[in-house]
Amino acid sequence: MLNIQITEHAGLIPKHSRTYREIISLVKSCSNDLSMFIYNKKSDLFDYLSEREKIRADLLLDSVGAVDENRKNLILAVLPETGEFLGFAICSPNLVQSDSTSITMIAVKESFRKKGVFREIVKYIQSKFSHVSLTCKPELVSLYEKIGFNASGVFQTHICMNHGNESGPGKLISVDDEYVMRHPSVMKEYKKLVEKIGKIRVDSCIAKWQKDFSMAESEARNFYAGHAKKPT
């Protein structure tokens, strides 16, 4: 059994710090697992879309330790013997219900998956909040159900999952996708892609990507409709 230490990071995270670099590196390596969008590592769009996910993570990390309504909580998993980084989660506290939070991003290093790291991170968050929400791809629903979550709806290509009781409507602050798309480093990655494979091929790839996204949205709705009919 892997010995896992879960801690909550306090304060701001300098961009030159080891923690920041390790989180960003992990996000870029598994961006297709984290994103609402549908793509894989063989896609011509991988670097471009990974940069978008990296910027999203960067913006979330900027709010860790903040004292305003944008504040985020950062949960880290490490090996206590060596301090080796295993994974992380970023949570967005509910602005109305103080004992409720949303897991905005969660990831575990590939070499430490299926070793209890993910479960320990989520268990820690569940111990701190009476209500936890998140969204995940349909194929991950059964994983979350094993640790007490219930499917409650659909958001784009993902299934909405909830653990515990939400006492009332809340307000969550998320990252503006339009801002991410216009970010200079994302635009730079797009220009590099056009220079590499040409505008016509880029447009073709984006058209396919958009079609795949629409299909995934439909599949998520169908999955939830079928899942909701299953006996409890």
C-alpha positions in Angstrom: 0.0 0.0 0.0 1.4 3.4 -1.1 2.0 5.8 1.8 0.4 9.1 0.7 0.5 12.4 2.4 -2.3 14.9 1.6 -1.8 18.6 2.4 -3.5 21.8 1.6 -1.3 24.5 0.3 -1.5 27.9 2.0 -0.6 31.1 0.4 0.3 32.2 -3.1 2.3 30.0 -5.4 5.3 31.6 -7.0 5.6 30.7 -10.7 9.3 29.8 -10.2 8.4 27.3 -7.4 8.8 23.5 -7.8 5.1 23.0 -6.9 4.0 25.3 -9.7 6.3 23.7 -12.3 5.2 20.2 -11.3 1.5 21.0 -11.5 1.8 22.8 -14.9 3.9 19.9 -16.3 1.3 17.4 -15.2 -1.6 19.5 -16.7 0.2 19.7 -20.1 0.9 15.9 -20.1 -2.7 14.9 -19.5 -4.6 18.0 -20.8 -6.9 15.8 -22.9 -8.1 14.0 -19.8 -8.8 17.3 -18.0 -10.5 19.2 -20.8 -14.1 19.4 -21.8 -12.9 19.1 -25.4 -12.3 15.8 -27.2 -8.8 15.1 -28.5 -5.8 12.8 -27.9 -2.0 13.0 -28.0 -1.9 12.1 -31.6 -4.0 15.0 -32.7 -2.4 17.9 -34.6 -4.2 20.2 -32.2 -2.7 18.6 -29.1 -0.1 21.3 -28.3 -2.5 24.1 -29.0 -5.3 22.7 -26.9 -2.8 21.7 -24.1 -1.7 25.3 -24.0 -5.3 26.3 -23.4 -5.6 23.9 -20.5 -2.2 25.0 -19.1 -3.4 28.7 -19.1 -6.6 27.6 -17.4 -4.5 25.9 -14.7 -2.3 28.9 -14.4 -5.3 31.2 -13.8 -6.7 28.9 -11.2 -3.3 28.7 -9.4 -3.1 32.5 -9.4 -6.2 32.5 -7.2 -4.8 30.1 -4.6 -4.2 32.0 -1.4 -6.3 35.0 -2.6 -8.6 36.7 0.0 -11.3 37.8 -2.4 -14.2 35.9 -4.0 -11.9 34.3 -6.6 -9.9 32.3 -4.1 -9.1 28.7 -4.7 -7.9 25.8 -2.5 -5.0 23.7 -3.7 -4.7 20.1 -2.4 -1.4 18.3 -2.9 -0.5 14.6 -2.7 3.1 13.7 -2.1 5.2 10.8 -0.8 6.1 11.7 2.8 9.4 9.9 2.7 10.8 11.9 -0.3 8.3 14.7 -0.9 7.8 13.5 -4.4 4.8 15.1 -6.1 2.0 12.7 -7.0 -1.0 14.8 -7.9 -3.2 17.7 -7.0 -6.7 19.1 -6.9 -7.9 22.7 -7.2 -11.2 23.5 -5.6 -13.5 26.5 -5.9 -15.4 27.2 -2.7 -19.1 28.0 -3.0 -19.5 31.8 -2.4 -22.8 31.4 -0.7 -22.6 28.0 1.1 -19.3 27.9 3.0 -19.3 24.2 3.5 -19.6 23.4 -0.2 -16.9 23.3 -2.9 -16.4 22.3 -6.5 -13.4 20.3 -7.7 -12.3 22.4 -10.7 -9.3 20.4 -11.7 -7.8 17.1 -10.4 -4.9 15.0 -11.8 -2.5 12.3 -10.7 0.9 11.5 -12.3 0.6 8.6 -14.7 3.1 6.5 -12.9 1.1 6.7 -9.7 -2.4 6.1 -11.0 -4.4 3.2 -9.7 -2.4 3.3 -6.5 -5.0 5.1 -4.3 -3.7 8.7 -4.8 -6.8 10.0 -6.5 -9.0 8.4 -3.9 -7.0 10.0 -1.0 -7.2 13.4 -2.6 -11.0 13.2 -2.9 -11.4 11.7 0.6 -9.5 14.7 2.0 -11.8 17.2 0.2 -14.9 15.2 1.3 -13.7 15.5 4.9 -13.4 19.3 4.7 -16.8 20.0 3.0 -20.3 18.6 3.5 -21.0 19.1 -0.2 -18.6 18.5 -3.1 -19.4 18.8 -6.8 -17.5 18.3 -10.0 -17.9 17.2 -13.6 -16.3 14.2 -15.3 -16.4 12.3 -18.5 -19.1 9.6 -18.7 -16.5 6.8 -18.4 -15.4 8.1 -15.0 -18.9 8.1 -13.4 -18.6 4.6 -11.9 -15.3 5.6 -10.3 -16.8 8.6 -8.6 -19.9 6.6 -7.6 -17.6 4.2 -5.7 -16.6 7.0 -3.4 -20.0 8.3 -2.7 -20.9 10.7 -5.6 -24.2 10.7 -7.5 -24.8 11.8 -11.1 -27.1 14.8 -11.2 -27.0 16.3 -14.7 -25.0 17.1 -17.8 -22.7 19.9 -18.6 -21.4 20.0 -22.2 -19.4 16.7 -22.6 -19.3 15.9 -18.9 -21.6 14.4 -16.3 -22.3 16.5 -13.1 -21.5 14.7 -9.9 -22.4 15.5 -6.3 -21.4 14.2 -2.9 -23.3 15.2 0.2 -26.1 17.7 0.6 -26.2 21.2 -0.9 -28.2 23.4 1.4 -29.0 26.0 -1.2 -28.1 27.6 -4.5 -24.6 28.9 -4.6 -22.3 30.9 -6.9 -19.0 29.5 -8.2 -16.3 31.5 -10.0 -14.7 29.7 -13.0 -12.2 30.5 -15.7 -13.4 32.5 -18.7 -12.9 30.3 -21.8 -13.0 33.3 -24.1 -10.1 34.9 -22.1 -8.1 31.7 -22.3 -8.6 31.5 -26.1 -7.3 35.0 -26.5 -4.4 34.6 -24.2 -1.1 35.6 -25.9 0.6 32.2 -25.3 -2.5 30.4 -26.7 -2.5 32.6 -29.8 1.2 32.0 -30.2 0.7 28.2 -30.1 -2.1 28.6 -32.7 0.3 30.6 -35.0 3.0 27.9 -34.6 0.4 25.3 -35.7 -0.6 27.2 -38.8 3.1 27.7 -39.7 3.7 23.9 -39.2 0.8 22.3 -41.1 -0.9 25.2 -42.9 -4.1 27.1 -42.4 -6.3 24.8 -44.5 -5.3 21.7 -42.5 -5.7 23.6 -39.2 -9.2 24.6 -40.2 -10.0 21.0 -41.2 -8.7 19.8 -37.8 -10.7 22.4 -35.9 -13.9 21.5 -37.9 -13.4 17.8 -36.9 -12.7 18.8 -33.3 -15.9 20.8 -33.2 -17.8 17.9 -34.7 -16.3 15.5 -32.1 -17.3 17.9 -29.4 -20.9 18.0 -30.5 -21.1 14.3 -30.7 -19.6 14.0 -27.2 -22.2 16.4 -25.9 -25.0 14.2 -27.4 -23.3 11.0 -26.0 -23.1 12.6 -22.5 -26.9 13.5 -22.6 -27.7 9.9 -23.7 -25.5 8.4 -21.1 -27.1 10.4 -18.3 -30.6 9.7 -19.6 -29.9 6.0 -19.5 -28.0 6.2 -16.2 -30.8 8.0 -14.5 -33.2 5.2 -15.3 -31.0 2.5 -13.7 -32.4 1.2 -10.4 -30.6 2.5 -7.3 
